[in-house]
Amino acid sequence: MGRTRAAPPTPRSIDWTLSRPGNQHKLGYLLLLPAVLLVLAIIVYPLVLSIDLSLQDVKIARIGMERQEWTLQNYERLFASAEFWRASWVSIKLVALVTGCCLLIGLGTALLLNEVFRGRAVARVSVALPWAIPEVVAVVIWWWIFDSSFGVLNWFLVTIGAVSRPVAWFSSGGTAFFVVTVVMIWKGYPFVSIMLLAGLQSIPQEYYEAARVDGAGPWQRFRYITLPCLMPVLGVTVVLVMLWVFRDFSIIYVLTQGGPIGATQTLAIMTYEQSFGFYNMGYGAAIGVVTLVICALAARLIVGRKMQSLY
C-alpha cells in the first residue's frame, strides 16, 4: 500500500503564536519595535553623542576623529563664566514674560472664541494665522516694522506725536529685549488659544447649566468650573510654551543675533555662537546639555504640581 500524503494545513489549522491571548504582549512589543528604533536613532543617540562631546575638549567635531579623554573642563569653564549666567538670566526673563503674556492673551482669546457669534469661524482662522506663518518669514516682517529708518512703527509714532524722532529699537538692550518679547508673544499666543479652546469645548455644558440654576455668576463659573477643568490642558500648554521659548533660536537670531552687548543672548544663542561661531563644539555641547537639564527639571516640576492639584 502506498503512503497517503498529509493534507496541507488549512488557514484555520495554522498556529498563530503571537495572536494567542497569552502572547499578545509579545505582539505589542513587536509592533512597537520600529518606533523604538526610530526614537533611539533620532533622539537617544544624538543625546548620548552630545553628552560624550561635552566631556571632551573638542574644537571642531569630525567623523572618525580621535577620541579624547573625558574631562569636566567644559563644565568648570561654563559655571565660572559670567556670560553663561547672563544668558541664563535673559532666558529666564524671556520665558517668564512670554509664557505669562501668552497664557493671559491665549486664555482670553479662547474664552471669546468659545462663545457663539457671527463670524466665529473667520475669527478662529485669523487667530491661528500668526502660528501658521513660517517663523523666519514672520520675523523678517517684524524686523522691517521695527526698523529705525524705514519701519512703519516709527512712522506711526512720529505721525501721532508720541515720539519726536524715530526710535532705534535694536540699539539699546531694553528696547531690543522688548522687541524680541513682543514678537515671541505674537508668535506664541495662537498656540495657547488653540489648545485652551480645545479644552473649553471638552467641558460638559451641564456643569454650567447646573451652576446657573444654583445662582453662580460668570466669575464663579469661571473659577470653580472652567479653571479646574482646564488644568490638565493648561499644564501641558505651559510646559510646551516654556520649552519653545527656552530653546527658540530663529526669532532672536534674525532680530538681534543676541545683541546688543548680550542683552538678548539666551542659552540657545550662546550654544550656537560657541559651537559654530567660535568652533568650541565641546563647550557648546556642554551648554546644550545644561539647557536640556534645566528644561527637563522645569517640565517635571510644572507637570508634577499640575498632577498633584488634580488629586
C-alpha positions as CSV (number, residue, x, y, z in Angstrom):
1,M,0.0,0.0,0.0
2,G,1.3,3.5,-0.8
3,R,1.6,6.2,1.7
4,T,-1.1,8.8,1.8
5,R,0.2,12.3,1.8
6,A,-0.9,14.5,4.6
7,A,-3.3,17.3,3.6
8,P,-1.7,20.7,3.7
9,P,-2.7,22.8,6.7
10,T,-5.7,24.9,6.3
11,P,-5.6,28.6,7.4
12,R,-7.6,27.6,10.5
13,S,-5.1,25.0,11.5
14,I,-2.1,27.3,11.4
15,D,-0.8,28.1,14.9
16,W,-0.6,31.9,15.1
17,T,1.5,32.0,18.2
18,L,1.6,35.8,18.5
19,S,-2.2,36.0,18.3
20,R,-2.8,33.9,21.3
21,P,-4.2,35.8,24.3
22,G,-1.2,34.8,26.4
23,N,1.3,36.2,23.8
24,Q,-0.4,39.4,22.9
25,H,2.1,41.4,24.9
26,K,4.8,40.0,22.6
27,L,2.9,41.2,19.6
28,G,2.6,44.6,21.1
29,Y,6.4,44.7,21.7
30,L,7.0,43.6,18.1
31,L,4.7,46.4,16.7
32,L,6.4,49.0,18.9
33,L,9.9,47.9,17.8
34,P,10.1,50.2,14.7
35,A,9.0,53.2,16.7
36,V,11.5,52.4,19.5
37,L,14.4,52.0,17.0
38,L,13.4,55.3,15.3
39,V,13.4,57.1,18.7
40,L,16.8,55.6,19.6
41,A,18.2,56.7,16.2
42,I,17.0,60.3,16.1
43,I,16.7,61.2,19.8
44,V,18.7,59.0,22.2
45,Y,21.8,58.6,20.0
46,P,22.3,62.3,19.3
47,L,21.7,63.0,23.0
48,V,24.3,60.5,24.1
49,L,26.7,61.9,21.5
50,S,26.2,65.4,22.8
51,I,26.9,64.3,26.4
52,D,30.0,62.5,25.2
53,L,31.1,65.5,23.2
54,S,30.6,67.8,26.2
55,L,33.1,65.8,28.2
56,Q,35.9,66.3,25.6
57,D,37.9,69.4,24.7
58,V,36.8,69.4,21.0
59,K,37.1,72.4,18.8
60,I,35.6,71.0,15.6
61,A,33.8,67.7,15.6
62,R,34.5,65.4,12.7
63,I,33.6,61.9,11.7
64,G,36.3,59.5,12.6
65,M,38.2,61.9,14.8
66,E,40.4,60.6,17.6
67,R,38.6,60.3,21.0
68,Q,40.0,62.4,23.8
69,E,39.9,61.7,27.5
70,W,36.9,62.7,29.4
71,T,37.2,65.9,31.4
72,L,34.9,68.3,33.3
73,Q,36.9,71.3,31.9
74,N,33.9,72.5,29.8
75,Y,31.5,72.4,32.7
76,E,34.0,74.1,35.0
77,R,34.5,76.9,32.5
78,L,30.8,77.1,31.9
79,F,29.8,77.6,35.5
80,A,32.6,80.1,36.0
81,S,31.6,82.2,33.0
82,A,29.7,85.4,33.6
83,E,28.3,85.1,30.0
84,F,26.6,81.9,30.9
85,W,24.9,83.3,34.0
86,R,23.8,86.4,32.0
87,A,22.4,84.2,29.2
88,S,20.6,82.1,31.8
89,W,19.1,85.3,33.4
90,V,18.0,86.5,29.9
91,S,16.4,83.1,29.2
92,I,14.5,83.1,32.5
93,K,13.2,86.6,32.0
94,L,12.1,85.8,28.5
95,V,10.4,82.6,29.5
96,A,8.5,84.2,32.3
97,L,7.3,87.2,30.3
98,V,6.4,85.4,27.1
99,T,4.8,82.5,28.8
100,G,2.8,84.7,31.2
101,C,1.6,87.0,28.5
102,C,0.8,84.1,26.1
103,L,-1.3,82.4,28.7
104,L,-3.3,85.6,29.5
105,I,-3.9,86.6,25.9
106,G,-4.5,83.0,24.8
107,L,-7.0,82.3,27.6
108,G,-8.9,85.5,26.9
109,T,-8.9,84.7,23.2
110,A,-10.0,81.1,23.8
111,L,-12.9,82.3,26.0
112,L,-14.0,84.7,23.4
113,L,-13.8,82.2,20.5
114,N,-15.7,79.7,22.6
115,E,-18.8,81.9,22.5
116,V,-21.4,81.8,19.7
117,F,-21.3,84.9,17.5
118,R,-21.5,85.8,13.8
119,G,-18.1,85.3,12.1
120,R,-16.7,83.0,14.7
121,A,-15.2,80.7,12.1
122,V,-13.3,83.6,10.5
123,A,-12.2,84.8,13.9
124,R,-10.8,81.4,14.7
125,V,-8.8,81.2,11.4
126,S,-7.5,84.7,12.0
127,V,-6.2,83.9,15.4
128,A,-4.4,80.8,14.1
129,L,-2.6,82.7,11.3
130,P,0.4,84.0,13.3
131,W,1.1,80.5,14.4
132,A,0.8,79.1,10.9
133,I,3.1,81.6,9.3
134,P,6.7,80.3,8.9
135,E,8.8,81.7,11.8
136,V,11.6,83.2,9.7
137,V,9.2,84.9,7.3
138,A,7.2,86.4,10.2
139,V,10.4,87.6,12.0
140,V,11.7,89.3,8.9
141,I,8.4,91.2,8.6
142,W,8.6,92.3,12.2
143,W,12.2,93.3,11.7
144,W,11.1,95.7,8.9
145,I,8.3,97.0,11.1
146,F,10.7,98.0,13.9
147,D,13.4,99.3,11.5
148,S,14.7,102.6,12.7
149,S,14.9,104.2,9.3
150,F,12.1,102.7,7.2
151,G,9.9,101.0,9.8
152,V,6.2,101.6,9.8
153,L,6.0,101.7,13.6
154,N,8.4,104.7,13.8
155,W,6.5,106.5,11.1
156,F,3.2,105.9,13.0
157,L,4.7,107.1,16.4
158,V,6.2,110.2,14.8
159,T,3.0,111.0,13.0
160,I,0.8,110.9,16.1
161,G,3.4,112.8,18.0
162,A,4.2,110.0,20.5
163,V,7.9,110.5,19.8
164,S,9.9,113.4,18.3
165,R,12.3,111.2,16.3
166,P,12.5,107.6,15.2
167,V,13.4,105.1,17.9
168,A,16.5,102.9,17.4
169,W,14.8,99.7,18.6
170,F,17.8,97.5,18.2
171,S,20.5,99.8,19.5
172,S,19.8,99.5,23.2
173,G,19.4,96.5,25.4
174,G,16.0,97.4,26.8
175,T,14.3,98.2,23.6
176,A,15.8,95.1,21.8
177,F,14.6,92.8,24.6
178,F,11.2,94.5,24.3
179,V,11.0,93.8,20.6
180,V,12.0,90.1,21.0
181,T,9.4,89.7,23.7
182,V,6.6,91.3,21.6
183,V,7.4,89.1,18.6
184,M,7.6,85.9,20.7
185,I,4.2,86.7,22.3
186,W,2.7,87.4,18.9
187,K,4.0,84.1,17.6
188,G,3.2,82.0,20.6
189,Y,-0.3,83.1,21.9
190,P,-2.2,81.5,19.0
191,F,-0.9,78.0,20.0
192,V,-2.2,78.7,23.6
193,S,-5.5,79.8,22.2
194,I,-6.0,76.7,20.1
195,M,-5.0,74.4,23.0
196,L,-7.3,76.1,25.5
197,L,-10.2,76.4,23.1
198,A,-10.0,72.6,22.6
199,G,-10.0,72.2,26.4
200,L,-13.0,74.6,26.7
201,Q,-15.0,72.6,24.2
202,S,-14.5,69.4,26.1
203,I,-16.2,70.8,29.2
204,P,-19.7,69.5,29.5
205,Q,-22.3,72.2,29.3
206,E,-24.3,70.5,32.0
207,Y,-21.8,71.9,34.5
208,Y,-22.6,75.5,33.6
209,E,-26.3,74.9,33.4
210,A,-26.3,73.4,36.9
211,A,-24.2,76.3,38.2
212,R,-26.6,78.8,36.7
213,V,-29.5,77.1,38.4
214,D,-27.6,77.4,41.7
215,G,-27.2,81.1,41.1
216,A,-23.5,81.1,40.2
217,G,-22.3,84.2,38.4
218,P,-19.8,84.4,35.5
219,W,-16.8,84.8,37.7
220,Q,-17.8,81.9,40.0
221,R,-18.4,79.6,36.9
222,F,-15.0,80.6,35.6
223,R,-13.3,80.0,38.9
224,Y,-15.0,76.7,40.0
225,I,-15.7,75.1,36.6
226,T,-13.6,76.4,33.8
227,L,-10.2,76.7,35.5
228,P,-10.3,73.3,37.3
229,C,-11.4,71.5,34.1
230,L,-8.7,73.3,32.1
231,M,-5.9,72.4,34.5
232,P,-4.7,69.3,32.6
233,V,-4.6,71.1,29.2
234,L,-3.2,74.2,30.9
235,G,-0.3,72.3,32.5
236,V,0.7,70.7,29.2
237,T,0.4,74.1,27.4
238,V,2.6,75.9,29.9
239,V,5.3,73.2,29.5
240,L,5.2,73.3,25.7
241,V,5.3,77.2,25.6
242,M,8.2,77.3,28.1
243,L,10.2,74.8,26.2
244,W,9.6,76.6,23.0
245,V,10.7,80.0,24.4
246,F,13.7,78.4,26.1
247,R,15.1,76.8,23.0
248,D,13.9,79.2,20.3
249,F,16.7,80.4,18.1
250,S,15.4,81.8,14.9
251,I,13.4,84.8,16.3
252,I,16.2,86.1,18.4
253,Y,18.9,85.4,15.8
254,V,17.1,87.1,13.0
255,L,16.1,90.2,15.0
256,T,19.2,90.9,17.2
257,Q,21.7,88.0,16.9
258,G,21.8,88.1,20.7
259,G,22.8,91.8,20.9
260,P,23.3,94.5,21.7
261,I,26.1,93.5,24.2
262,G,24.3,90.2,25.1
263,A,21.0,91.9,26.1
264,T,19.0,89.3,24.2
265,Q,21.6,86.4,24.2
266,T,19.8,83.3,25.5
267,L,21.3,79.9,26.1
268,A,20.2,78.8,22.6
269,I,22.1,81.7,21.0
270,M,25.1,81.1,23.2
271,T,25.2,77.4,22.2
272,Y,25.1,78.3,18.5
273,E,27.8,81.0,18.9
274,Q,30.2,78.8,20.8
275,S,29.7,75.8,18.6
276,F,29.6,77.3,15.1
277,G,30.9,80.9,15.7
278,F,34.0,80.2,17.8
279,Y,34.2,76.5,16.9
280,N,34.2,75.3,20.5
281,M,31.9,72.4,19.9
282,G,32.7,70.6,23.2
283,Y,31.9,73.8,25.1
284,G,28.8,74.3,23.1
285,A,27.7,70.8,23.7
286,A,28.1,71.4,27.5
287,I,25.8,74.4,27.2
288,G,23.3,72.3,25.4
289,V,23.4,69.6,28.0
290,V,22.9,72.1,30.8
291,T,20.0,73.6,28.9
292,L,18.4,70.2,28.5
293,V,18.7,69.5,32.2
294,I,17.1,72.9,33.1
295,C,14.2,72.3,30.7
296,A,13.7,68.7,32.0
297,L,13.6,69.8,35.6
298,A,11.2,72.7,34.8
299,A,8.9,70.5,32.9
300,R,8.9,67.8,35.6
301,L,8.2,70.4,38.3
302,I,5.3,72.0,36.5
303,V,3.7,68.8,35.3
304,G,4.1,67.2,38.8
305,R,2.4,70.2,40.5
306,K,-0.4,70.1,38.0
307,M,-1.0,66.4,38.5
308,Q,-1.0,66.8,42.3
309,S,-3.6,69.6,42.0
310,L,-5.9,67.2,40.3
311,Y,-6.0,64.6,43.1
